[in-house]
Amino acid sequence: MSGNTPASTSPSPSPASSPPAAEAAAPSPSGPGRGRGLAAAVGRGLIRRRELSIFVVCVAAAIYFAVTGSGFTTGENYHTIAQYVAPWIIVAAGEVMLLVCGQIDLSAGFVFTLAPFLVTTFTGDGLPLFPAVVCGLLLCAAIGLVNGLIHTLFNLASFIVTLGMAFFLEGMSLIASNAQPVSAPASGWLVSVLGKSRWSELIWALVIVAVMQVVLSSTRFGIGTQAVGSNPVGAAESGIRTNRIKNVNFVVASTLAGFGGILDGIRVGSFDPTNGGNETMFLAVASAVIGGTALLGGSGTVVGALLGALLLGIVYDGFNLTGVNANAFDVVLGIAIVAAMLLNVYLSVLRKRASR
Amino acid sequence: MTSPDDVDGAGGAGSGGAAVPAQAGPRESAAPGKAGAPGDVVMSVEHISKRFGPVHALRDINMTLRRGEILGLIGDNGAGKSTLIKILTGYHQPDSGVIRFDGRETQLRSVVHARALGIETVFQDLAMVNDLPVYLNLFLNRELTYRPLPFLRRAEMRRRSREALDAIGISIPNVSAEVGQLSGGQRQAIAVARSVYAENAKVLLLDEPLAAMGAKEAGHILRLLRRLKERGDLAIVLIAHNYAQVVDVCDRVNLLQHGEITFDRPSRETSVAELLELVHAEYRVKA
């Protein structure tokens, strides 16, 4: 592999790259159409394989823990895993959109923390739960818009903008809660829908993944998001409104994070200012990256982030069941992120070969 | 980089365009009926200036684009060529001066606005999205959807991309391949195809479309430009550093120096040697 630099994404028309192209064209002189179709199928398979490979790793991890630990294959345990992964998935769905358009929201974890207290502020003022949730989510959207506008208007890196916002929101959460947990609303149909009934948080997560994946891969907005992340100048030259796309994605990420926080608080039955935070944000970003999303923008899938979160959830749960020190989870997480990135690079080299 | 010998070879083949399919892309069949006659002025700029902070990129630009004409725009690096193109395409707004389009004074508000008027551009950096497949780059920011539903018509875009590339005579094996995996020449060919493909194009601006191309690929593109010109309804501006190509394919040459157009003449009344002399005279080392 010496001399083969997989990280070079910008292709140079080097002489070394033309022989494989000639080879690929040569074997199918009789049926160029069929050869082309086959190459396309192989190429598409490899692109899909990025998600597929994570899925395979998930299954392998699940089998490992099912064999070695007791109680992994129970409905109760699946429910436990669902409780772990649902909030990560919901936050990750928004982070994927932002990462794909070349941005990141480090404050999403504290939006997750703050959102339930926004709701209690409104319910404390006598508002019924439904409008209180809507108002809370609108405020979360506004936080995202502020992130986006500071980035787009002042051309300040989103890493910095949202880092500042993260600390700001952490403080606001502690102020709003007096650093004390409060009990969450516990009765009514809306409470059941918003996290209380057994699988509702996971169902929300799956619905959000489905919707966001369709938005990302099957709408003009999604293509614009990918274009902005891959080539911001080129996207602007093509007339894509790059700032608007970024702002919308900041709003989406923040709103989803807030929604995840509300669901999780209602599920647990208590709004806790130590819930969420950086851990949730980093696990969501890790899920996205393990799931194949490029940290520098341009590519990624929401479904991949779902599988990335599932892998982390299975490992986390498996460690608990097998009695491994939970601290070792972070060791595995660290290795998993780097290994996933290496796999991504390797797969992109394979894809490059397949499509020539 | 192409050597002068190679270029002569490509230029010599220019008249023998029979190797390429005669009809040049889907947009050719969609004849814009109300278009004016060849030779009409379709777009002009008067006294355009543009500053970037202390840099006076353009001082006083006067330029006329006519239907059925290829205008070569040459000048040294930093002379303002790309800035002028970006003003003509709505990406930058001029500080002063007037742009006329179809006889009317027009403010180009954005790239989208310019495109809507029929001004198509191949930018120097190609505006290619490496992570997207060829067909989505060809349809970038004008993707087809199942209206009123917002979903992309991928199969239709793939089919039309295939047709457009075949008709133009550009060899791209797989329209679903990511653009980042293609060669520089292929990427430029796609960028040209994208602007040519536009259905209502009246003005075609090409900022160094041949820079990364070999002589053979460049010959393809130059023949394509000649065919488009012969239709008579399109005004083409070509920025190139290779004066052999400019003299060969263009009808008229403008030289941009220090933010002003200092030379405007039919290309048959000039020569590669004269253009080289004009551009390099002020930097001559020996007396």
Interface residues (C-beta under 8 A of the other chain):
Chain A: T9 S10 P11 S12 P13 S17 S18 A24 A25 R36 A39 A40 G43 R44 V214 S218 T219 R220 F221 I223 G224 Q226 A227 G229 S230 N231 V233 G234 A235 A236 E237 S238 G239 I240 A294 G298 S299 R351 K352 S355 R356
Chain B: Y91 S110 V111 V112 R115 T121 F123 D125 L126 A127 M128 V129 N130 D131 L132 L136 L140 N141 E143 T145 P150 F151 L152 P173 N174 S176 A177 E178 G180 Q181 L182 S183 G184 G185 A212
